[in-house]
């Protein structure tokens, strides 16, 4: 029997309606991602075929000698199943047990990178070697059933050097997340423990500017970065650098845009932590910073990870700021995809653009899958108060 009070129990029609709505929403949200994922592994003829079954099964791709057999599909699904189970079960336990000196954040960074590298190597190097041997032995079971080719990913990452855009995205996102969380945790803690209303209203005003369109804010920053060499020349001499076109300029602008939201969100998390923890740490001889560092922050990790995810998404998905402030050699991944459509595009260019888009989406799924417990815990804690 359910422990829910009888007055609070939903009717069968309401439960079915809610479940149906959620299922429909998930289907609508997941369909575009699924479809571009399918298209990215097909030849252009199959990818843009009017028949959806031809897009899925890829007959032209299969006839070209590229495809998946029954053995490939079964073992691939088994590999993905265990990869998800490791990410959700084994990885958090290993991070908790082996984090260096109690530094959980360092353990998560090392664990996530090690898992991501192992996943990619296993899926694209080790598994294909095993499957090639099995398909050669098993005869008809090893014949291609569904057309699939990774040539577009090779063209994107190797021929078009998309890895350079990935490195630029990594520099920007790591810079934004690091600065935002460093400043945000200190400021959010100070605001949560401060009795002054002045800082609160300053933050309210800052949040209003956060709501402005990015184009308005970038228009104000752009002349500063364009003329940065002249501005810095009295200080740094003739070797003063031009910040325009450099990732540092994008990091500065995105941090400026996002910092009020980061501070506000972290302040809400800190307010959920009892003041008695600070008082107990002070009684034991800790300074204010030691109490913050050794007592409060270990309790705050779900909130920090959740806030860091929002900062990551802002920097990772940004198009306007990066396209305006970075030159072609330093572009991040999102604006780089637009380059596929800035010339006379062919269907091959379009499929490569789809493959690049899938490449951008994959790390987000991996990130959420690894940190899903902390994200859920952080969102739940932040919704209680603030």
Backbone torsions as a table, in degrees:
resi	resn	phi	psi	omega
1	UNK	NA	145.4	177.7
2	UNK	-76.0	145.8	177.8
3	UNK	-84.3	-2.2	-179.7
4	UNK	-68.4	130.7	177.8
5	UNK	-55.0	146.7	-174.6
6	UNK	-59.7	-35.9	-178.5
7	UNK	-68.2	-21.3	-177.4
8	UNK	-97.5	-4.8	-178.5
9	UNK	-72.3	137.1	179.6
10	UNK	-83.8	149.1	176.0
11	UNK	-70.9	161.9	-179.8
12	UNK	-61.5	-40.7	-179.0
13	UNK	-64.7	-37.7	179.4
14	UNK	-68.4	-41.1	179.0
15	UNK	-64.6	-43.5	178.7
16	UNK	-65.0	-39.8	178.7
17	UNK	-64.7	-43.0	178.9
18	UNK	-64.3	-44.6	179.6
19	UNK	-64.2	-40.5	179.2
20	UNK	-64.8	-41.4	178.6
21	UNK	-63.5	-44.6	179.5
22	UNK	-64.3	-40.4	178.5
23	UNK	-63.4	-42.6	179.1
24	UNK	-64.2	-42.5	179.7
25	UNK	-63.4	-43.8	179.0
26	UNK	-62.6	-39.0	179.2
27	UNK	-65.0	-45.5	-179.6
28	UNK	-65.2	-37.0	-178.7
29	UNK	-74.1	-37.2	-175.0
30	UNK	-84.6	-23.0	-174.5
31	UNK	-58.6	-49.0	-179.2
32	UNK	-59.7	-38.1	-179.6
33	UNK	-67.1	-44.2	178.0
34	UNK	-61.1	-42.5	-173.3
35	UNK	-70.4	-42.8	178.1
36	UNK	-68.4	-29.5	174.8
37	UNK	-63.5	-41.6	177.7
38	UNK	-66.4	-45.3	-178.1
39	UNK	-61.0	-35.6	-173.7
40	UNK	-67.4	-17.4	-179.0
41	UNK	-103.7	13.2	-177.7
42	UNK	-115.6	159.8	171.5
43	UNK	-68.1	156.0	-178.5
44	UNK	-54.4	-35.5	-179.7
45	UNK	-62.3	-44.1	179.9
46	UNK	-74.5	-37.8	-174.6
47	UNK	-62.2	-34.4	-177.3
48	UNK	-111.0	23.0	177.4
49	UNK	-69.7	144.1	-179.7
50	UNK	-70.9	-21.7	179.8
51	UNK	-89.3	116.1	-178.7
52	UNK	-58.3	-33.1	-179.6
53	UNK	-66.5	-34.4	176.9
54	UNK	-68.7	-33.3	176.7
55	UNK	-65.7	-41.5	-177.1
56	UNK	-72.8	-48.6	-173.8
57	UNK	-87.3	-20.5	174.9
58	UNK	55.5	63.5	-177.2
59	UNK	-62.8	-38.8	179.5
60	UNK	-67.3	-40.9	177.7
61	UNK	-63.1	-42.4	180.0
62	UNK	-66.1	-41.7	179.4
63	UNK	-65.5	-22.4	177.4
64	UNK	-79.6	0.5	177.9
65	UNK	94.9	5.1	179.5
66	UNK	-111.9	126.0	179.6
67	UNK	178.8	178.1	178.6
68	UNK	-113.7	134.8	174.9
69	UNK	-90.8	176.9	176.7
70	UNK	-60.4	-40.5	179.4
71	UNK	-63.0	-41.9	178.6
72	UNK	-60.4	-44.9	-176.9
73	UNK	-65.8	-46.5	-177.3
74	UNK	-64.0	-51.0	-177.9
75	UNK	-68.4	-32.6	176.8
76	UNK	-64.4	-43.1	177.7
77	UNK	-65.8	-38.2	176.8
78	UNK	-62.4	-43.3	178.8
79	UNK	-60.9	-46.6	-179.7
80	UNK	-64.7	-37.1	179.2
81	UNK	-61.0	-48.9	-178.9
82	UNK	-71.9	-29.3	176.3
83	UNK	-64.7	-41.4	177.9
84	UNK	-66.8	-42.5	179.2
85	UNK	-62.5	-38.9	178.2
86	UNK	-65.7	-40.7	-179.0
87	UNK	-66.9	-37.0	-176.3
88	UNK	-87.5	-25.8	-175.5
89	UNK	-113.1	-59.8	-173.2
90	UNK	-71.4	-43.2	-174.9
91	UNK	-61.0	-48.8	178.3
92	UNK	-58.5	-37.5	179.5
93	UNK	-66.2	-42.8	179.5
94	UNK	-64.9	-39.8	178.4
95	UNK	-64.1	-43.4	-179.6
96	UNK	-64.8	-36.0	-176.4
97	UNK	-81.6	-32.8	-169.7
98	UNK	-116.5	14.2	176.7
99	UNK	-63.7	132.2	-176.3
100	UNK	-66.9	119.3	175.7
101	UNK	58.8	30.4	-179.2
102	UNK	77.7	5.4	180.0
103	UNK	-80.1	86.5	-175.9
104	UNK	-63.2	-38.5	-178.6
105	UNK	-61.9	-40.7	178.1
106	UNK	-66.7	-38.8	177.5
107	UNK	-61.9	-39.7	179.7
108	UNK	-68.7	-39.4	179.0
109	UNK	-63.1	-48.8	-179.6
110	UNK	-64.6	-44.8	-179.0
111	UNK	-64.2	-42.4	-179.6
112	UNK	-65.6	-42.3	178.7
113	UNK	-64.9	-44.1	179.9
114	UNK	-63.1	-41.5	179.6
115	UNK	-65.5	-44.0	-178.5
116	UNK	-62.2	-44.3	179.8
117	UNK	-64.7	-44.1	179.9
118	UNK	-63.3	-40.0	179.9
119	UNK	-62.6	-47.0	-178.6
120	UNK	-65.5	-45.5	-180.0
121	UNK	-63.0	-43.0	179.9
122	UNK	-64.7	-41.0	-175.8
123	UNK	-75.6	-37.5	-172.3
124	UNK	-106.6	-7.5	-179.4
125	UNK	-121.6	-61.2	-173.7
126	UNK	-70.6	-49.6	-177.8
127	UNK	-59.7	-44.8	177.6
128	UNK	-60.4	-36.5	178.5
129	UNK	-63.1	-42.8	178.7
130	UNK	-65.6	-43.8	-177.0
131	UNK	-68.0	-35.7	178.4
132	UNK	-61.6	-40.6	177.7
133	UNK	-66.9	-42.6	-180.0
134	UNK	-66.5	-42.2	-179.3
135	UNK	-63.7	-33.5	179.1
136	UNK	-71.3	-27.0	-177.2
137	UNK	-85.8	-37.8	-168.4
138	UNK	-85.7	-0.4	173.1
139	UNK	65.6	-120.8	-176.3
140	UNK	-57.2	-35.0	178.6
141	UNK	-65.8	-19.8	179.9
142	UNK	-93.0	0.3	178.8
143	UNK	-74.4	143.4	-179.1
144	UNK	-59.2	134.4	177.3
145	UNK	-107.6	-40.6	179.5
146	UNK	-122.3	129.9	179.4
147	UNK	-68.4	133.4	-180.0
148	UNK	-156.8	134.6	176.8
149	UNK	-141.7	144.4	178.3
150	UNK	-105.1	16.8	-176.3
151	UNK	-63.4	-32.6	-179.0
152	UNK	-69.5	-36.5	176.8
153	UNK	-67.2	-38.1	176.6
154	UNK	-63.3	-42.0	179.1
155	UNK	-63.4	-41.1	-178.0
156	UNK	-68.1	-51.8	-170.7
157	UNK	-81.4	-32.0	-176.0
158	UNK	-102.7	-58.6	-176.6
159	UNK	-65.6	-41.0	-179.1
160	UNK	-95.9	3.5	175.6
161	UNK	55.4	44.0	178.9
162	UNK	-66.7	-18.2	178.4
163	UNK	-63.4	-28.4	176.6
164	UNK	-66.2	-40.3	175.7
165	UNK	-65.6	-35.9	176.8
166	UNK	-63.4	-42.8	178.4
167	UNK	-63.4	-41.5	177.7
168	UNK	-63.1	-40.9	176.4
169	UNK	-62.6	-39.6	179.7
170	UNK	-64.3	-42.4	179.0
171	UNK	-61.9	-45.6	-177.9
172	UNK	-66.0	-47.5	-176.5
173	UNK	-67.4	-42.4	178.2
174	UNK	-63.5	-41.4	178.2
175	UNK	-63.5	-45.6	-179.3
176	UNK	-64.5	-46.6	-178.8
177	UNK	-64.3	-42.9	-178.4
178	UNK	-63.2	-49.8	-178.7
179	UNK	-67.2	-43.8	-177.6
180	UNK	-61.6	-44.2	-177.7
181	UNK	-74.8	-35.7	178.7
182	UNK	-63.1	-50.9	179.0
183	UNK	-70.3	-40.7	-175.5
184	UNK	-65.0	-40.7	179.5
185	UNK	-65.7	-43.4	179.6
186	UNK	-66.2	-46.2	-179.4
187	UNK	-69.1	-41.1	179.3
188	UNK	-64.0	-39.0	177.2
189	UNK	-65.3	-43.1	179.3
190	UNK	-63.3	-41.7	179.0
191	UNK	-67.0	-39.4	-178.5
192	UNK	-66.8	-31.1	-177.4
193	UNK	-100.1	0.6	-179.2
194	UNK	-92.8	142.9	177.5
195	UNK	-93.3	0.8	-176.3
196	UNK	-83.6	141.2	177.3
197	UNK	-91.0	-13.0	-176.4
198	UNK	-63.7	-48.3	179.7
199	UNK	-62.8	-33.9	179.4
200	UNK	-62.6	-44.9	-177.9
201	UNK	-74.1	-29.4	173.9
202	UNK	-63.8	-40.4	179.1
203	UNK	-67.1	-35.8	175.8
204	UNK	-60.6	-44.5	178.3
205	UNK	-63.1	-40.2	179.1
206	UNK	-63.3	-37.4	178.5
207	UNK	-64.8	-30.5	176.3
208	UNK	-63.8	-42.7	177.1
209	UNK	-66.6	-30.4	177.1
210	UNK	-62.1	-28.9	-178.2
211	UNK	-79.7	-11.1	-179.9
212	UNK	-68.8	151.0	176.5
213	UNK	-60.0	143.7	-179.0
214	UNK	-61.8	-29.7	-179.3
215	UNK	-62.4	-35.2	178.5
216	UNK	-66.2	-44.4	-177.7
217	UNK	-70.4	-40.7	-179.7
218	UNK	-64.9	-36.1	178.6
219	UNK	-59.8	-32.6	177.5
220	UNK	-76.7	-35.4	-179.3
221	UNK	-78.6	-28.7	-170.5
222	UNK	-57.3	-48.3	179.7
223	UNK	-60.5	-33.1	-179.4
224	UNK	-64.0	-45.7	-178.4
225	UNK	-73.6	-35.2	178.3
226	UNK	-63.0	-39.4	-178.3
227	UNK	-99.4	19.7	-174.9
228	UNK	-62.4	-34.5	-179.8
229	UNK	-62.4	-43.6	178.7
230	UNK	-67.8	-36.2	-179.4
231	UNK	-67.9	-38.8	-176.2
232	UNK	-88.4	-10.6	-175.5
233	UNK	-61.3	-39.2	177.6
234	UNK	-62.9	-23.9	-178.0
235	UNK	-93.5	-45.3	-173.0
236	UNK	-103.9	-3.9	178.6
237	UNK	84.7	-160.9	-175.7
238	UNK	-68.3	-18.7	-179.2
239	UNK	-90.7	16.8	-179.9
240	UNK	-60.4	130.5	-175.5
241	UNK	-81.0	158.2	171.5
242	UNK	-95.4	118.1	-176.6
243	UNK	-77.4	-21.3	179.5
244	UNK	-63.5	132.9	-178.9
245	UNK	90.0	-1.5	-178.4
246	UNK	-106.2	147.3	179.1
247	UNK	-57.4	-28.3	-180.0
248	UNK	-59.2	-36.3	178.7
249	UNK	-64.8	-43.0	179.6
250	UNK	-65.6	-41.6	178.9
251	UNK	-59.8	-44.3	-179.1
252	UNK	-62.5	-43.7	-177.9
253	UNK	-69.4	-45.4	-178.1
254	UNK	-66.7	-35.8	175.7
255	UNK	-65.3	-42.6	179.2
256	UNK	-61.5	-39.4	-179.6
257	UNK	-69.7	-41.7	-169.4
258	UNK	-93.8	-17.6	-171.9
259	UNK	-59.5	-41.6	177.5
260	UNK	-58.0	-43.2	178.7
261	UNK	-63.6	-42.0	179.5
262	UNK	-61.4	-46.3	-179.9
263	UNK	-63.4	-43.4	-179.6
264	UNK	-61.1	-44.7	-178.5
265	UNK	-66.3	-44.4	179.9
266	UNK	-67.9	-33.5	176.0
267	UNK	-59.6	-40.5	178.7
268	UNK	-63.8	-39.6	177.8
269	UNK	-65.9	-43.2	-179.4
270	UNK	-64.5	-32.4	179.7
271	UNK	-67.7	-20.6	177.9
272	UNK	-81.9	-7.7	179.0
273	UNK	-93.5	124.4	-175.8
274	UNK	-59.9	141.5	176.5
275	UNK	-63.8	-21.1	-179.0
276	UNK	-61.1	-28.4	177.6
277	UNK	-64.9	-42.5	177.4
278	UNK	-63.3	-44.6	-177.9
279	UNK	-63.6	-40.6	179.2
280	UNK	-65.0	-39.4	178.3
281	UNK	-66.4	-39.1	178.7
282	UNK	-66.1	-38.7	177.5
283	UNK	-63.3	-35.0	179.6
284	UNK	-78.0	1.9	174.9
285	UNK	102.5	5.7	179.6
286	UNK	-77.9	146.4	168.5
287	UNK	-76.1	174.7	179.0
288	UNK	-60.6	-42.5	-178.5
289	UNK	-69.9	-38.0	178.0
290	UNK	-64.4	-38.9	176.5
291	UNK	-63.8	-40.7	177.5
292	UNK	-63.8	-44.9	-173.1
293	UNK	-74.5	-43.7	-170.1
294	UNK	-100.5	-16.7	-176.6
295	UNK	-113.9	-48.4	-173.8
296	UNK	-79.6	-45.8	-175.1
297	UNK	-61.0	-40.2	176.5
298	UNK	-58.7	-30.5	178.0
299	UNK	-77.8	-23.6	-171.8
300	UNK	-89.2	-2.6	-170.6
301	UNK	-57.2	-41.7	176.5
302	UNK	-57.7	-40.9	178.6
303	UNK	-68.1	-38.9	178.5
304	UNK	-65.0	-43.6	-179.8
305	UNK	-65.1	-41.7	178.5
306	UNK	-62.7	-46.5	178.7
307	UNK	-65.1	-39.7	177.7
308	UNK	-62.2	-34.0	178.1
309	UNK	-64.2	-42.4	178.1
310	UNK	-64.3	-40.0	176.5
311	UNK	-64.8	-40.1	178.3
312	UNK	-61.4	-46.2	-178.5
313	UNK	-64.0	-38.0	178.5
314	UNK	-60.5	-48.2	-177.4
315	UNK	-73.4	-38.9	-175.1
316	UNK	-69.3	-38.2	-174.3
317	UNK	-96.8	0.5	-174.5
318	UNK	-68.5	137.6	177.2
319	UNK	-115.2	-48.1	-171.0
320	UNK	-64.7	-51.8	-175.9
321	UNK	-64.0	-45.9	-177.6
322	UNK	-67.6	-38.2	-178.7
323	UNK	-70.9	-28.3	-179.3
324	UNK	-85.6	-33.2	-172.4
325	UNK	-101.5	-11.1	-179.7
326	UNK	-111.2	140.5	175.2
327	UNK	-81.5	178.1	-172.4
328	UNK	-62.5	-34.1	-177.0
329	UNK	-74.9	-17.0	-177.4
330	UNK	-116.3	17.3	-175.9
331	UNK	-65.9	146.4	172.6
332	UNK	-84.9	-180.0	-170.4
333	UNK	-68.6	-42.0	-173.9
334	UNK	-62.6	-52.8	177.8
335	UNK	-69.7	-22.5	179.2
336	UNK	-64.5	-31.4	179.7
337	UNK	-63.2	-33.5	179.2
338	UNK	-62.1	-22.9	179.1
339	UNK	-64.4	-23.1	178.0
340	UNK	-68.9	-19.1	-176.4
341	UNK	-111.3	7.7	-179.3
342	UNK	-93.8	12.5	176.7
343	UNK	-137.5	-176.1	177.2
344	UNK	-70.3	97.8	-173.2
345	UNK	-80.6	145.5	172.3
346	UNK	-108.8	174.3	177.4
347	UNK	-64.2	-30.6	176.7
348	UNK	-65.3	-42.8	176.6
349	UNK	-59.8	-40.2	-178.3
350	UNK	-66.8	-40.8	178.0
351	UNK	-67.4	-36.3	175.9
352	UNK	-64.8	-37.2	175.5
353	UNK	-63.7	-38.3	176.4
354	UNK	-64.2	-42.6	178.0
355	UNK	-62.2	-39.4	176.8
356	UNK	-64.6	-39.1	178.4
357	UNK	-64.8	-40.5	176.4
358	UNK	-64.5	-37.4	178.5
359	UNK	-62.3	-34.9	177.7
360	UNK	-70.7	-37.3	-175.7
361	UNK	-72.4	-35.4	-173.9
362	UNK	-56.8	-46.7	179.3
363	UNK	-61.2	-30.8	179.0
364	UNK	-65.9	-43.5	177.1
365	UNK	-62.9	-41.8	-179.8
366	UNK	-63.9	-41.5	-179.4
367	UNK	-63.8	-47.9	-179.5
368	UNK	-65.4	-37.3	-179.8
369	UNK	-64.2	-39.5	-178.3
370	UNK	-73.1	-42.0	-173.3
371	UNK	-102.4	17.8	-172.9
372	UNK	-61.4	-36.0	179.5
373	UNK	-65.9	-44.3	179.8
374	UNK	-66.6	-36.6	-179.7
375	UNK	-66.2	-46.5	178.5
376	UNK	-62.5	-43.7	179.5
377	UNK	-63.6	-42.0	-179.5
378	UNK	-66.9	-44.1	178.9
379	UNK	-64.1	-38.0	178.6
380	UNK	-64.9	-44.4	-179.9
381	UNK	-66.0	-40.0	-178.3
382	UNK	-71.9	-19.6	-179.4
383	UNK	-84.2	-9.3	-175.9
384	UNK	-75.2	-39.0	-173.0
385	UNK	-147.7	158.6	176.8
386	UNK	120.1	NA	NA
